[in-house]
Amino acid sequence: MTSMKAVPVFAAALVAGLMVSVPAKATVSIECSGLSSNAGVSLLLGAGPVPNFIQVSVAVGDRQLTTVAGQPGEQVTVAQAYDDGEIVRVDLVDLQATEQVAAIRILRADDKSGPFQIGYVQVDDDLPVAISCEGP
């Protein structure tokens, strides 16, 4: 009977060990701020062969948008996202995916003084706001 009890204990220990040893996802982030206004963009991407936008947050003036449930701001979702190393494009829509809420565009370049990232964020039909970004 003691061998019958050992099997569930061993299985539970094995499962607990597997849960602890699961590798964490590698992530990178891009942080942007407005050049002449109160604006900010935060992009969290999962590392891998295909860009995976895990979290996106936008703040322009008093308006806040986020893809993270439970965070302050209007809940949105990523409709489409693209990053080829030179251009980042992210379109955010409402949760019903009926209206585009924001567009983020970032241009990456490298010159003699070093790499830089500039672009804009546009919420609804408001004027685009220029942003400068740091990150990979």
Buried (B, 14 or more C-beta within 10 A) or exposed (E): EEEEEEEEEEEEEEEEEEEEEEEEEEEEEBBBBBEEEEBBBBBBBBEEEEBBBBBBBBBBEEBBBBBBEEEEBBBBBBBEBEBEEEEBBBBBBBEEEEEBBBBBBBEBEEEEEEEEBBBBBBBEEEEBBBBBBEBE
